[in-house]
């Protein structure tokens, strides 16, 4: 997803952007970025044990041929997207073990791991990158042990788990990708216990959920709280989300989209503008379509 960028009046610098065409990286355009983003001066957001940027980037398109037309020739530009984001203070990247199609299943995690290892910036910045990955509620994942297997290293498996694909020692936030309450309610408890098992074994620094509505969110929050596991939720314009106190994670697959999304930073909507947007949202006759994976 991309949003309109606001031209900053602060001092600017030029950065070249590139696009991969037929496996050849060619300069395609130049754009301006503010010399300093606000979070280079102000503390990042503290979420439990994690310190993260006020906006993250989503990577659903990184490996998905069916919906997003991914080709491996795009990897050079995706590396540019990653570097551009990190250079400008973004340290939160959202992915999933199901991101990627066919033989490219898990490709998003593989690319993120590769881009982290090959990042040319400061080591401290590299070490501060937080990966939030989502674990699919596949029908065969019925026990906590299966979730642990989906996460941890296995000497006999090759790129079969998230930590192997990412080549990291620990995941920042391990999340449930969706709830099965609408179609397989008996599986739901196994999903929750799987999160707990990954957390207790030290495979993830924090846990979260995706596609959970407020009612189901309250249930899992209480269940995890009783087991001593804190729940971190890290998921209309991006600035509206930031100004409302949330951490948006827009998807990106091109340098241009990264540029546009970064343009939502460095300024804030006024209180009157926020009120106008919220009023317009309440008065809108159209509601978001409820899908089978989203709970109320």
C-alpha positions as CSV (number, residue, x, y, z in Angstrom):
1,X,0.0,0.0,0.0
2,X,1.2,3.5,-0.7
3,X,0.0,6.9,0.5
4,X,0.6,10.5,-0.7
5,X,3.9,12.0,0.4
6,X,4.1,15.5,1.9
7,X,7.0,17.6,0.6
8,X,9.1,18.5,3.6
9,X,10.6,21.9,3.9
10,X,13.5,20.7,5.9
11,X,17.0,20.4,4.3
12,X,17.0,17.6,1.8
13,X,19.4,15.2,0.1
14,X,19.1,13.4,-3.2
15,X,19.1,9.6,-3.3
16,X,19.1,7.6,-6.5
17,X,16.5,4.9,-6.9
18,X,16.9,1.8,-9.1
19,X,14.7,-0.7,-10.8
20,X,15.7,-4.3,-11.8
21,X,14.9,-5.1,-15.4
22,X,16.0,-8.4,-17.0
23,X,18.4,-8.9,-14.0
24,X,20.1,-5.6,-14.7
25,X,20.0,-2.8,-12.1
26,X,19.5,0.5,-13.9
27,X,19.0,4.0,-12.4
28,X,15.5,5.1,-13.0
29,X,14.9,8.3,-11.1
30,X,16.0,10.6,-8.3
31,X,14.0,11.8,-5.3
32,X,14.4,13.9,-2.3
33,X,14.3,12.8,1.3
34,X,14.5,15.0,4.4
35,X,18.1,15.2,5.8
36,X,16.8,14.1,9.2
37,X,13.6,12.2,10.0
38,X,12.1,13.0,13.4
39,X,12.9,9.6,14.9
40,X,16.6,10.2,14.4
41,X,16.2,12.9,17.1
42,X,13.3,11.4,19.1
43,X,13.2,8.0,20.9
44,X,11.5,5.2,19.0
45,X,8.4,3.5,20.4
46,X,8.9,1.1,23.3
47,X,6.8,-2.1,22.9
48,X,7.6,-4.4,25.8
49,X,11.2,-5.6,25.3
50,X,11.4,-4.1,21.8
51,X,12.3,-0.6,20.6
52,X,10.7,0.0,17.2
53,X,10.2,2.7,14.7
54,X,6.8,4.5,14.6
55,X,6.1,2.8,11.3
56,X,7.0,-0.7,9.9
57,X,7.1,-2.1,6.4
58,X,5.1,-5.1,5.3
59,X,6.6,-7.7,2.9
60,X,3.6,-9.8,1.6
61,X,4.5,-9.0,-2.0
62,X,8.1,-10.3,-1.6
63,X,7.7,-13.8,-3.1
64,X,4.1,-13.8,-4.0
65,X,3.7,-14.4,-7.8
66,X,0.0,-15.1,-7.8
67,X,-1.3,-11.8,-6.3
68,X,1.7,-9.5,-6.6
69,X,3.5,-10.7,-9.7
70,X,6.8,-11.3,-7.9
71,X,9.8,-12.3,-10.0
72,X,13.3,-13.0,-8.6
73,X,14.6,-10.3,-10.9
74,X,12.9,-7.9,-8.5
75,X,15.3,-8.8,-5.6
76,X,17.8,-6.0,-6.4
77,X,15.1,-3.4,-6.1
78,X,13.7,-5.0,-2.9
79,X,17.2,-4.7,-1.5
80,X,17.1,-1.0,-2.3
81,X,13.7,-0.8,-0.6
82,X,15.1,-2.4,2.5
83,X,18.2,-0.3,2.6
84,X,16.2,2.9,2.0
85,X,13.9,2.0,4.9
86,X,16.6,1.2,7.4
87,X,18.7,4.2,6.4
88,X,15.7,6.4,7.3
89,X,15.1,4.8,10.7
90,X,12.6,2.1,9.9
91,X,13.6,-1.0,11.9
92,X,10.3,-3.0,12.0
93,X,9.5,-5.4,9.1
94,X,6.4,-7.6,9.0
95,X,6.5,-11.0,7.2
96,X,4.9,-14.5,7.4
97,X,6.0,-18.1,7.0
98,X,3.3,-18.3,4.2
99,X,4.5,-15.3,2.2
100,X,5.6,-16.7,-1.1
101,X,3.9,-19.0,-3.6
102,X,4.7,-22.6,-4.7
103,X,8.4,-23.3,-4.6
104,X,8.9,-19.7,-3.3
105,X,7.0,-20.4,-0.1
106,X,8.8,-18.5,2.7
107,X,10.6,-16.3,0.2
108,X,9.8,-13.1,2.1
109,X,11.6,-14.4,5.2
110,X,14.5,-15.6,3.1
111,X,14.9,-12.2,1.5
112,X,14.7,-10.3,4.7
113,X,17.3,-12.5,6.3
114,X,19.6,-12.0,3.2
115,X,19.0,-8.2,3.2
116,X,19.8,-7.9,7.0
117,X,23.1,-9.8,6.5
118,X,24.1,-7.8,3.5
119,X,23.2,-4.4,4.9
120,X,26.2,-2.0,4.6
121,X,25.3,0.4,7.3
122,X,26.3,0.6,10.9
123,X,26.4,-2.7,12.8
124,X,24.3,-1.2,15.6
125,X,21.6,-0.3,13.2
126,X,21.7,-3.8,11.7
127,X,21.4,-5.4,15.1
128,X,18.4,-3.2,16.0
129,X,16.2,-4.5,13.2
130,X,13.0,-6.2,14.5
131,X,11.3,-8.9,12.4
132,X,7.7,-9.7,13.1
133,X,6.7,-12.9,11.4
134,X,3.3,-14.5,11.3
135,X,2.7,-18.3,11.6
136,X,-0.1,-19.6,9.5
137,X,-3.0,-21.5,11.1
138,X,-2.6,-24.5,8.8
139,X,-5.1,-27.3,9.5
140,X,-2.2,-29.7,10.3
141,X,-0.8,-27.4,13.0
142,X,-2.7,-28.9,16.0
143,X,-0.1,-29.0,18.8
144,X,2.3,-26.5,20.4
145,X,5.2,-28.7,19.2
146,X,4.2,-28.1,15.6
147,X,4.5,-24.4,16.1
148,X,7.9,-24.7,17.8
149,X,9.0,-26.8,14.8
150,X,7.8,-24.1,12.4
151,X,10.0,-21.6,14.2
152,X,13.2,-23.2,15.4
153,X,16.4,-24.4,13.7
154,X,16.5,-28.1,12.5
155,X,19.7,-29.7,11.5
156,X,17.9,-32.2,9.3
157,X,15.7,-29.6,7.5
158,X,16.8,-27.1,5.0
159,X,14.9,-23.7,5.1
160,X,11.9,-25.4,6.6
161,X,11.5,-23.1,9.6
162,X,11.3,-19.3,10.0
163,X,14.5,-19.0,11.9
164,X,16.4,-21.0,9.3
165,X,15.0,-18.8,6.5
166,X,15.7,-15.6,8.3
167,X,19.1,-16.9,9.6
168,X,18.4,-15.2,13.0
169,X,18.9,-16.5,16.5
170,X,15.6,-15.1,17.7
171,X,12.5,-13.6,16.1
172,X,11.4,-10.2,17.4
173,X,7.6,-10.8,17.4
174,X,6.0,-14.2,16.7
175,X,2.4,-13.8,15.6
176,X,-0.7,-15.9,14.8
177,X,-1.5,-15.0,11.2
178,X,-5.3,-15.5,11.7
179,X,-7.8,-17.0,14.1
180,X,-9.7,-20.3,13.3
181,X,-12.6,-19.3,15.6
182,X,-14.9,-18.9,12.7
183,X,-14.4,-22.3,11.0
184,X,-12.3,-24.5,13.3
185,X,-12.9,-23.3,16.9
186,X,-11.4,-26.4,18.5
187,X,-8.0,-25.6,16.8
188,X,-7.9,-22.2,18.4
189,X,-6.5,-23.3,21.8
190,X,-3.7,-25.2,20.0
191,X,-2.7,-21.9,18.3
192,X,-2.6,-20.0,21.5
193,X,-0.6,-22.7,23.2
194,X,1.8,-22.7,20.2
195,X,2.5,-19.0,20.8
196,X,3.2,-19.7,24.5
197,X,5.5,-22.5,23.7
198,X,7.6,-20.4,21.3
199,X,7.8,-17.6,23.9
200,X,8.7,-19.9,26.8
201,X,11.5,-21.6,24.7
202,X,13.0,-18.2,23.9
203,X,12.4,-18.5,20.1
204,X,10.6,-15.1,20.0
205,X,11.1,-12.0,22.1
206,X,7.4,-11.1,22.1
207,X,4.1,-12.5,20.7
208,X,1.2,-10.9,18.8
209,X,-1.8,-11.7,16.6
210,X,-3.2,-10.6,13.2
211,X,-6.8,-10.5,11.9
212,X,-8.2,-10.7,15.5
213,X,-11.3,-8.6,16.3
214,X,-11.8,-7.0,19.7
215,X,-13.8,-9.9,21.2
216,X,-11.4,-12.7,20.2
217,X,-8.5,-10.4,21.1
218,X,-9.8,-10.0,24.6
219,X,-10.0,-13.8,25.0
220,X,-6.5,-14.5,23.8
221,X,-5.1,-11.6,25.9
222,X,-6.6,-13.0,29.1
223,X,-5.5,-16.5,28.2
224,X,-1.9,-15.5,27.6
225,X,-1.9,-13.2,30.7
226,X,-2.9,-16.1,32.9
227,X,0.1,-18.0,31.5
228,X,2.5,-15.1,32.1
229,X,2.9,-14.2,28.4
230,X,2.3,-10.5,27.4
231,X,0.5,-9.9,24.1
232,X,2.0,-7.3,21.8
233,X,-0.2,-6.1,18.9
234,X,1.8,-4.5,16.1
235,X,-0.7,-4.1,13.4
236,X,-6.5,6.1,6.6
237,X,-3.5,7.1,5.7
238,X,-0.4,6.0,7.5
239,X,-0.1,9.3,9.4
240,X,-3.6,8.9,10.7
241,X,-2.5,5.6,12.3
242,X,0.6,7.2,13.7
243,X,-1.2,10.3,15.0
244,X,-3.8,7.9,16.6
245,X,-1.1,6.1,18.6
246,X,-0.7,2.9,16.5
247,X,2.2,1.5,14.5
248,X,1.2,1.1,10.9
249,X,2.9,-1.6,8.7
250,X,2.2,-0.7,5.0
251,X,3.3,-3.2,2.4
252,X,6.1,-2.2,0.0
253,X,7.7,-3.8,-3.1
254,X,9.2,-0.8,-5.0
255,X,11.5,2.0,-4.0
256,X,8.8,4.4,-5.1
257,X,6.3,2.9,-2.6
258,X,9.0,3.1,0.1
259,X,9.5,6.8,-0.7
260,X,5.8,7.5,-0.6
261,X,5.3,5.7,2.7
262,X,8.3,7.4,4.2
263,X,6.6,10.7,3.2
264,X,4.0,10.0,5.9
265,X,6.7,10.6,8.5
266,X,8.2,13.9,9.7
267,X,4.8,15.7,10.2
268,X,1.6,15.2,12.1
269,X,-2.1,15.7,11.4
270,X,-3.6,18.4,13.5
271,X,-6.3,17.6,16.1
272,X,-8.9,19.2,13.9
273,X,-7.8,17.1,10.8
274,X,-7.9,13.9,12.9
275,X,-11.5,14.7,14.0
276,X,-12.6,15.4,10.4
277,X,-11.1,12.1,9.2
278,X,-12.7,10.1,12.1
279,X,-16.1,11.8,11.5
280,X,-15.8,10.9,7.8
281,X,-15.0,7.3,8.6
282,X,-18.0,7.0,10.9
283,X,-20.3,8.5,8.3
284,X,-19.1,6.2,5.5
285,X,-21.9,3.9,4.3
286,X,-19.3,1.2,3.2
287,X,-17.8,-1.1,5.7
288,X,-14.7,-3.3,5.4
289,X,-15.6,-6.8,4.1
290,X,-15.4,-9.4,6.8
291,X,-13.5,-12.5,5.6
292,X,-13.3,-15.9,7.2
293,X,-9.9,-15.3,8.8
294,X,-11.0,-12.1,10.6
295,X,-12.8,-12.5,14.0
296,X,-15.0,-9.9,15.7
